[in-house]
Amino acid sequence: MGSQGGRDEEEEALPLFQRQQAKGRVAYRVFASTIFVGICLIWIHRFLYIPIVGEGGRWVWVGMFMAELCFSFFWVCTQSLRWNLTLLYPFKHSLSLRYEDKLPGIDIFVCTADPIIEPPTLVINTILSAMSYNYPSEKLAVYLSDDGGSDLTFYALLEASHFAKYWIPFCKKNDIEPMSPEAYFAHNSNVQDITYAQEWSVVKNLYEEMKERIESTMERGNISKEIRVKHRGFSEWNCNVTKKDHQSIVQIVLDGRDETAVDNNGYRLPTLVYVAREKRPQYPHHFKAGAMNALIRVASEISNGPIILNLDCDMYVNDSDAIREALCFFMDEEKGHEIAYVELVGMCGYDSAFYLGTGCFHRRESLCGKNYSEDNKLRLDIKDAKKNDKRTVNELEEASKIVASCSYEKDTQWGKEMGLVYGCPVEDNITGLKIQCRGWKSVYYCPNKEAFLGVAPNTLEVALIQHRRWAEGFFQIFLSKYCPFIYGHGKIKLGAQMGYCANLLWAPMSLPTLYYVIVPPLCLLHGIPLFPQASSQWFLPYAYVFISKNAYSIVETWVCGGTIKAWWNSQRMWVIRRTTAYFLAFIDTAIKQLRLSQITFAITPKVVTDDVLKRYEKEVMEFGSSTTEVTIIATLAMLNLLSFVGAIMKRIIASEIDFNTTEMLIPQMGIRLKELYAVLLLALLSSPQAVFGIRFVIDREECFSHDVKYEGDTVHVSFVVIKADSSWHYTNDGVDLVVKGPNGDQIQDIRDKISDKFEFMAHQRGVHSFCFTNKSPYHETIDFDVHVGHFSYYDEHAKDEHFKPLLDQIWKLEEALYNIQFEQHWLEAQTERQAIVNEAMGRRAIHKAFYESAALIVASILQVYLLRRLFERKLGMSRV
């Protein structure tokens, strides 16, 4: 006895959960530090090598620098999610030993809004899974909030309440997981045990019959009279009830207090309640936040469980012990009183888990606005007063209708300091922040088995709609008084503030991403270098950051059970979301900040077709119908593809020009390629005259002179107008060039030429003048080249018959070599001019597109404003 008592005391002294630092945390910090060093080196390179004023690509380079600064700040914010990673381990066995008879009541909230977009068969699968937890049924209460106020949803709930009498004992007897009938029967079709197979077949047939009845009713679109007379609750619906205008409807379908409400094995069933809060056109309903707050008040009248679990209607329970594991955190004697909520879907760090709106266990007091205090440790094992509530079902329903009315929240703190916060599409995130700033802590628990599974967006269109709504709401929080750096200053840790901003900055991060997606391809096409060459030492930090970050991402995906294909799709989605959904969310937020529109809430459809589901399971991306987002994706893809192909074609063409020029000139020299080195050596020994080349800026007129030493020499002249000092206009008028001999006689007169190349024979030796005239109103840069063909040794040995043949060949070789040099110089000048022209044209095109877009946006805003003034009513969509 003494030994057993000692073990019990030792067991009671142990905590109900354990916190451990994640393995490899030090190694990751070292790795992240090296990436940060690489980022700093990239900053240094960008700063040191900014093109000088007037040099091409200066502002593009500055834009790249600014974009990389934004990426760096965002990367630092994301590191807060990994820098202090901790793992939590609950001890549910110890919980059962200590508190099995004192377990608190659990209120489970499920929200739906539209029976078409969110089919009732999907909703009741979530309801049935929540009712089947491995938890005392008399302490469970499940509430369905139907914001569509549909009698079809109510009918489906009635059918589920009848089927629950078979499904709940079947689950608990056979340890069924997942507890959603649809998911379980779809993945467990091969049953070996004969006894179990018979029971399995009976329950499956009952489910299929129920499902068929619900779907046939949905196809008819109304409830038959035979069904209506079977339950008094249908009397709430009449011809005046619509989804946006109806009274409060509260129906207790199963009363957990009723001893006759039992399953087929004689065990009590959980409480099951249908709630459709009152809606009137003149009252704002605040979307999901309003529905959740109404559920909190209704549940306080009926069951008033100290712990609240909220689920989306498309998320079913996958782990039957999830409630017990969550209670280990709330009921721990040492730390449990500090915890406001336990999030099973999300991220965590620095005692701050993000409330992401579903799969979250809440302490009722913290959700209702109570501040944390060390002096007031809340205990969950105290018997609830509602358990002995002697009110009848009708009395409870009437009391609940009052708290679910539109006018109940008037002049109260609901939506401000109590319940979920109003005024933002992501009310869950801002609510979690407010709870933490009131002194509470929160934890993210990642169980070995997924606690909840559900329907994720499996087409690109639906995924982008969802992310657009999230990004818009997140950015609104960042711009509001609830910005974590402002509202959370001194209340939560800096790491938690940065972790919040990793989500809140989705929308503005679309701008540097779009810059990186659009500008580098255009610069590649126009030959503007933005990154160091591979032979440069500055190439190393760029390569290290890129390779290391992607390598870590691949490893992280693999550790989490993903594949390389899944990782590649996630990278594609990362770019697609930022350039479409997040960018449009940024624009929407800007419009709302200007008070030109109101908050909207788009419900993502939960209906999935078989062919779409098959492609999703094969990790094939489904684009869906043509939308604005798809148009943006296609435009950016074509821009990058055409820029890449165009750059390659320009490179090929330039290579062909160089090759053809060489092949054309070398045969004129009378030598073969293998003799080229000997020719070059001979040319160096012959000491010929150098080429005279100069680049200058002309305002009105510039003259140059060149001394031709010998009569009869051939003078080669070329010039190219490289660029004009004008940002917005580039002329084709060119310049004038007049060439005069030593006596002033005119040799050449060229008018309005951008470039030219010619040669003439000097009839007399002496100084020749070359005068350029610029008739344009701005300065122009000209590349000017003069070459005189003459071989000095030829005159000294011209009469020597033995040397003459050899010197003739040397002279021809010399002339051919300098023709190559002259030709190459002229081609380089032409290429440089063309690059500058292309850059100017590209810059003008970008500017034009920017100003046209700005004008379109301004016109759209003005149009919306005028329409608002014209009709004198507010615009914006409303959720049902």
ChimeraX attribute file (.defattr): number of C-alpha atoms within 10 A of each C-alpha:
attribute: neighborCount
match mode: 1-to-1
recipient: residues
	/A:1	6
	/A:2	7
	/A:3	7
	/A:4	9
	/A:5	10
	/A:6	11
	/A:7	12
	/A:8	13
	/A:9	10
	/A:10	10
	/A:11	15
	/A:12	15
	/A:13	10
	/A:14	14
	/A:15	19
	/A:16	26
	/A:17	22
	/A:18	13
	/A:19	10
	/A:20	10
	/A:21	11
	/A:22	14
	/A:23	11
	/A:24	10
	/A:25	15
	/A:26	12
	/A:27	10
	/A:28	14
	/A:29	15
	/A:30	12
	/A:31	14
	/A:32	19
	/A:33	12
	/A:34	16
	/A:35	19
	/A:36	17
	/A:37	13
	/A:38	19
	/A:39	20
	/A:40	15
	/A:41	16
	/A:42	22
	/A:43	17
	/A:44	13
	/A:45	18
	/A:46	21
	/A:47	13
	/A:48	9
	/A:49	11
	/A:50	16
	/A:51	16
	/A:52	9
	/A:53	9
	/A:54	9
	/A:55	9
	/A:56	16
	/A:57	20
	/A:58	16
	/A:59	14
	/A:60	19
	/A:61	22
	/A:62	15
	/A:63	16
	/A:64	19
	/A:65	20
	/A:66	16
	/A:67	18
	/A:68	19
	/A:69	17
	/A:70	16
	/A:71	16
	/A:72	16
	/A:73	12
	/A:74	19
	/A:75	13
	/A:76	16
	/A:77	21
	/A:78	18
	/A:79	16
	/A:80	22
	/A:81	19
	/A:82	18
	/A:83	18
	/A:84	16
	/A:85	17
	/A:86	19
	/A:87	17
	/A:88	16
	/A:89	17
	/A:90	21
	/A:91	18
	/A:92	20
	/A:93	13
	/A:94	17
	/A:95	23
	/A:96	14
	/A:97	12
	/A:98	15
	/A:99	12
	/A:100	15
	/A:101	10
	/A:102	12
	/A:103	20
	/A:104	22
	/A:105	24
	/A:106	26
	/A:107	28
	/A:108	23
	/A:109	25
	/A:110	27
	/A:111	21
	/A:112	25
	/A:113	24
	/A:114	19
	/A:115	20
	/A:116	12
	/A:117	13
	/A:118	19
	/A:119	23
	/A:120	24
	/A:121	21
	/A:122	20
	/A:123	24
	/A:124	27
	/A:125	23
	/A:126	27
	/A:127	30
	/A:128	23
	/A:129	25
	/A:130	27
	/A:131	25
	/A:132	27
	/A:133	23
	/A:134	17
	/A:135	20
	/A:136	18
	/A:137	20
	/A:138	19
	/A:139	20
	/A:140	23
	/A:141	27
	/A:142	25
	/A:143	25
	/A:144	26
	/A:145	25
	/A:146	24
	/A:147	25
	/A:148	23
	/A:149	30
	/A:150	18
	/A:151	22
	/A:152	21
	/A:153	26
	/A:154	22
	/A:155	22
	/A:156	22
	/A:157	25
	/A:158	19
	/A:159	17
	/A:160	23
	/A:161	22
	/A:162	14
	/A:163	18
	/A:164	23
	/A:165	19
	/A:166	17
	/A:167	27
	/A:168	26
	/A:169	19
	/A:170	20
	/A:171	20
	/A:172	16
	/A:173	9
	/A:174	10
	/A:175	12
	/A:176	19
	/A:177	18
	/A:178	23
	/A:179	29
	/A:180	26
	/A:181	22
	/A:182	19
	/A:183	16
	/A:184	15
	/A:185	17
	/A:186	9
	/A:187	9
	/A:188	9
	/A:189	11
	/A:190	8
	/A:191	12
	/A:192	8
	/A:193	9
	/A:194	9
	/A:195	9
	/A:196	13
	/A:197	14
	/A:198	12
	/A:199	12
	/A:200	18
	/A:201	14
	/A:202	12
	/A:203	18
	/A:204	17
	/A:205	12
	/A:206	14
	/A:207	21
	/A:208	13
	/A:209	13
	/A:210	17
	/A:211	19
	/A:212	13
	/A:213	15
	/A:214	21
	/A:215	17
	/A:216	11
	/A:217	16
	/A:218	20
	/A:219	9
	/A:220	9
	/A:221	11
	/A:222	12
	/A:223	14
	/A:224	10
	/A:225	9
	/A:226	8
	/A:227	10
	/A:228	14
	/A:229	11
	/A:230	9
	/A:231	12
	/A:232	9
	/A:233	19
	/A:234	18
	/A:235	10
	/A:236	14
	/A:237	15
	/A:238	10
	/A:239	5
	/A:240	8
	/A:241	15
	/A:242	16
	/A:243	17
	/A:244	17
	/A:245	16
	/A:246	20
	/A:247	21
	/A:248	21
	/A:249	23
	/A:250	27
	/A:251	23
	/A:252	18
	/A:253	19
	/A:254	21
	/A:255	22
	/A:256	22
	/A:257	19
	/A:258	14
	/A:259	12
	/A:260	12
	/A:261	16
	/A:262	18
	/A:263	18
	/A:264	13
	/A:265	11
	/A:266	12
	/A:267	17
	/A:268	21
	/A:269	29
	/A:270	28
	/A:271	25
	/A:272	23
	/A:273	23
	/A:274	24
	/A:275	27
	/A:276	28
	/A:277	28
	/A:278	26
	/A:279	25
	/A:280	16
	/A:281	9
	/A:282	8
	/A:283	10
	/A:284	11
	/A:285	21
	/A:286	24
	/A:287	21
	/A:288	24
	/A:289	23
	/A:290	24
	/A:291	25
	/A:292	19
	/A:293	23
	/A:294	27
	/A:295	27
	/A:296	24
	/A:297	18
	/A:298	25
	/A:299	23
	/A:300	17
	/A:301	18
	/A:302	24
	/A:303	24
	/A:304	21
	/A:305	24
	/A:306	20
	/A:307	23
	/A:308	23
	/A:309	23
	/A:310	19
	/A:311	24
	/A:312	17
	/A:313	26
	/A:314	22
	/A:315	24
	/A:316	29
	/A:317	27
	/A:318	23
	/A:319	22
	/A:320	23
	/A:321	14
	/A:322	21
	/A:323	18
	/A:324	20
	/A:325	22
	/A:326	26
	/A:327	23
	/A:328	23
	/A:329	31
	/A:330	26
	/A:331	23
	/A:332	19
	/A:333	16
	/A:334	12
	/A:335	14
	/A:336	21
	/A:337	22
	/A:338	19
	/A:339	23
	/A:340	26
	/A:341	31
	/A:342	25
	/A:343	26
	/A:344	23
	/A:345	20
	/A:346	17
	/A:347	20
	/A:348	25
	/A:349	22
	/A:350	21
	/A:351	18
	/A:352	28
	/A:353	27
	/A:354	29
	/A:355	30
	/A:356	19
	/A:357	21
	/A:358	21
	/A:359	22
	/A:360	20
	/A:361	25
	/A:362	25
	/A:363	21
	/A:364	22
	/A:365	16
	/A:366	22
	/A:367	23
	/A:368	20
	/A:369	20
	/A:370	15
	/A:371	15
	/A:372	22
	/A:373	13
	/A:374	9
	/A:375	6
	/A:376	9
	/A:377	12
	/A:378	18
	/A:379	15
	/A:380	20
	/A:381	15
	/A:382	11
	/A:383	13
	/A:384	15
	/A:385	9
	/A:386	14
	/A:387	16
	/A:388	9
	/A:389	13
	/A:390	10
	/A:391	12
	/A:392	9
	/A:393	17
	/A:394	12
	/A:395	12
	/A:396	18
	/A:397	21
	/A:398	16
	/A:399	16
	/A:400	25
	/A:401	24
	/A:402	18
	/A:403	23
	/A:404	28
	/A:405	18
	/A:406	20
	/A:407	13
	/A:408	13
	/A:409	15
	/A:410	8
	/A:411	7
	/A:412	10
	/A:413	13
	/A:414	19
	/A:415	20
	/A:416	14
	/A:417	17
	/A:418	18
	/A:419	24
	/A:420	29
	/A:421	24
	/A:422	21
	/A:423	18
	/A:424	22
	/A:425	25
	/A:426	25
	/A:427	24
	/A:428	19
	/A:429	24
	/A:430	27
	/A:431	27
	/A:432	25
	/A:433	25
	/A:434	23
	/A:435	27
	/A:436	25
	/A:437	20
	/A:438	17
	/A:439	18
	/A:440	24
	/A:441	23
	/A:442	24
	/A:443	26
	/A:444	24
	/A:445	23
	/A:446	17
	/A:447	16
	/A:448	8
	/A:449	9
	/A:450	14
	/A:451	21
	/A:452	21
	/A:453	17
	/A:454	16
	/A:455	15
	/A:456	13
	/A:457	18
	/A:458	22
	/A:459	19
	/A:460	19
	/A:461	20
	/A:462	19
	/A:463	17
	/A:464	22
	/A:465	21
	/A:466	18
	/A:467	19
	/A:468	25
	/A:469	23
	/A:470	24
	/A:471	29
	/A:472	31
	/A:473	26
	/A:474	28
	/A:475	25
	/A:476	27
	/A:477	23
	/A:478	19
	/A:479	12
	/A:480	12
	/A:481	12
	/A:482	16
	/A:483	21
	/A:484	26
	/A:485	18
	/A:486	13
	/A:487	16
	/A:488	20
	/A:489	13
	/A:490	10
	/A:491	17
	/A:492	22
	/A:493	17
	/A:494	16
	/A:495	20
	/A:496	24
	/A:497	23
	/A:498	21
	/A:499	27
	/A:500	27
	/A:501	22
	/A:502	20
	/A:503	19
	/A:504	24
	/A:505	21
	/A:506	25
	/A:507	30
	/A:508	19
	/A:509	19
	/A:510	23
	/A:511	18
	/A:512	21
	/A:513	18
	/A:514	17
	/A:515	16
	/A:516	15
	/A:517	17
	/A:518	16
	/A:519	18
	/A:520	20
	/A:521	20
	/A:522	22
	/A:523	18
	/A:524	17
	/A:525	24
	/A:526	21
	/A:527	17
	/A:528	19
	/A:529	14
	/A:530	16
	/A:531	16
	/A:532	15
	/A:533	11
	/A:534	10
	/A:535	8
	/A:536	9
	/A:537	10
	/A:538	17
	/A:539	15
	/A:540	17
	/A:541	21
	/A:542	18
	/A:543	13
	/A:544	15
	/A:545	19
	/A:546	13
	/A:547	12
	/A:548	15
	/A:549	14
	/A:550	14
	/A:551	12
	/A:552	13
	/A:553	14
	/A:554	18
	/A:555	15
	/A:556	13
	/A:557	16
	/A:558	14
	/A:559	10
	/A:560	9
	/A:561	9
	/A:562	13
	/A:563	15
	/A:564	12
	/A:565	12
	/A:566	17
	/A:567	18
	/A:568	12
	/A:569	14
	/A:570	13
	/A:571	14
	/A:572	12
	/A:573	16
	/A:574	11
	/A:575	15
	/A:576	20
	/A:577	25
	/A:578	25
	/A:579	24
	/A:580	24
	/A:581	27
	/A:582	28
	/A:583	24
	/A:584	21
	/A:585	27
	/A:586	25
	/A:587	15
	/A:588	21
	/A:589	23
	/A:590	16
	/A:591	14
	/A:592	15
	/A:593	14
	/A:594	10
	/A:595	10
	/A:596	17
	/A:597	20
	/A:598	16
	/A:599	20
	/A:600	18
	/A:601	20
	/A:602	13
	/A:603	17
	/A:604	17
	/A:605	15
	/A:606	19
	/A:607	12
	/A:608	13
	/A:609	8
	/A:610	8
	/A:611	8
	/A:612	15
	/A:613	15
	/A:614	12
	/A:615	14
	/A:616	15
	/A:617	10
	/A:618	10
	/A:619	14
	/A:620	16
	/A:621	16
	/A:622	15
	/A:623	15
	/A:624	13
	/A:625	10
	/A:626	9
	/A:627	11
	/A:628	13
	/A:629	21
	/A:630	18
	/A:631	12
	/A:632	15
	/A:633	17
	/A:634	11
	/A:635	12
	/A:636	17
	/A:637	14
	/A:638	12
	/A:639	15
	/A:640	19
	/A:641	13
	/A:642	15
	/A:643	20
	/A:644	15
	/A:645	12
	/A:646	17
	/A:647	19
	/A:648	14
	/A:649	13
	/A:650	14
	/A:651	14
	/A:652	11
	/A:653	12
	/A:654	13
	/A:655	12
	/A:656	12
	/A:657	13
	/A:658	13
	/A:659	11
	/A:660	11
	/A:661	15
	/A:662	14
	/A:663	12
	/A:664	12
	/A:665	15
	/A:666	17
	/A:667	12
	/A:668	12
	/A:669	19
	/A:670	12
	/A:671	13
	/A:672	10
	/A:673	10
	/A:674	8
	/A:675	10
	/A:676	14
	/A:677	10
	/A:678	10
	/A:679	18
	/A:680	13
	/A:681	10
	/A:682	14
	/A:683	18
	/A:684	10
	/A:685	8
	/A:686	15
	/A:687	12
	/A:688	18
	/A:689	14
	/A:690	11
	/A:691	15
	/A:692	13
	/A:693	15
	/A:694	12
	/A:695	15
	/A:696	13
	/A:697	17
	/A:698	18
	/A:699	16
	/A:700	15
	/A:701	14
	/A:702	14
	/A:703	13
	/A:704	13
	/A:705	15
	/A:706	14
	/A:707	12
	/A:708	22
	/A:709	15
	/A:710	17
	/A:711	12
	/A:712	15
	/A:713	18
	/A:714	17
	/A:715	16
	/A:716	18
	/A:717	21
	/A:718	20
	/A:719	25
	/A:720	26
	/A:721	24
	/A:722	23
	/A:723	22
	/A:724	21
	/A:725	14
	/A:726	13
	/A:727	10
	/A:728	10
	/A:729	10
	/A:730	13
	/A:731	10
	/A:732	10
	/A:733	13
	/A:734	17
	/A:735	24
	/A:736	17
	/A:737	20
	/A:738	16
	/A:739	20
	/A:740	17
	/A:741	20
	/A:742	17
	/A:743	10
	/A:744	11
	/A:745	10
	/A:746	13
	/A:747	15
	/A:748	15
	/A:749	11
	/A:750	12
	/A:751	14
	/A:752	14
	/A:753	15
	/A:754	19
	/A:755	19
	/A:756	13
	/A:757	14
	/A:758	10
	/A:759	14
	/A:760	14
	/A:761	14
	/A:762	20
	/A:763	13
	/A:764	16
	/A:765	15
	/A:766	17
	/A:767	16
	/A:768	21
	/A:769	18
	/A:770	19
	/A:771	15
	/A:772	20
	/A:773	18
	/A:774	19
	/A:775	15
	/A:776	15
	/A:777	11
	/A:778	12
	/A:779	16
	/A:780	20
	/A:781	17
	/A:782	23
	/A:783	21
	/A:784	21
	/A:785	19
	/A:786	20
	/A:787	22
	/A:788	26
	/A:789	25
	/A:790	20
	/A:791	20
	/A:792	15
	/A:793	14
	/A:794	17
	/A:795	11
	/A:796	9
	/A:797	13
	/A:798	14
	/A:799	10
	/A:800	10
	/A:801	9
	/A:802	10
	/A:803	12
	/A:804	14
	/A:805	11
	/A:806	11
	/A:807	18
	/A:808	14
	/A:809	13
	/A:810	20
	/A:811	20
	/A:812	15
	/A:813	21
	/A:814	25
	/A:815	19
	/A:816	19
	/A:817	20
	/A:818	19
	/A:819	17
	/A:820	17
	/A:821	14
	/A:822	21
	/A:823	16
	/A:824	15
	/A:825	18
	/A:826	22
	/A:827	16
	/A:828	12
	/A:829	21
	/A:830	18
	/A:831	15
	/A:832	16
	/A:833	22
	/A:834	15
	/A:835	19
	/A:836	18
	/A:837	17
	/A:838	15
	/A:839	20
	/A:840	20
	/A:841	16
	/A:842	16
	/A:843	16
	/A:844	15
	/A:845	12
	/A:846	14
	/A:847	13
	/A:848	12
	/A:849	12
	/A:850	12
	/A:851	12
	/A:852	12
	/A:853	12
	/A:854	12
	/A:855	12
	/A:856	12
	/A:857	13
	/A:858	12
	/A:859	12
	/A:860	12
	/A:861	16
	/A:862	13
	/A:863	12
	/A:864	15
	/A:865	14
	/A:866	12
	/A:867	14
	/A:868	15
	/A:869	11
	/A:870	9
	/A:871	9
	/A:872	9
	/A:873	8
	/A:874	12
	/A:875	15
	/A:876	10
	/A:877	12
	/A:878	15
	/A:879	17
	/A:880	20
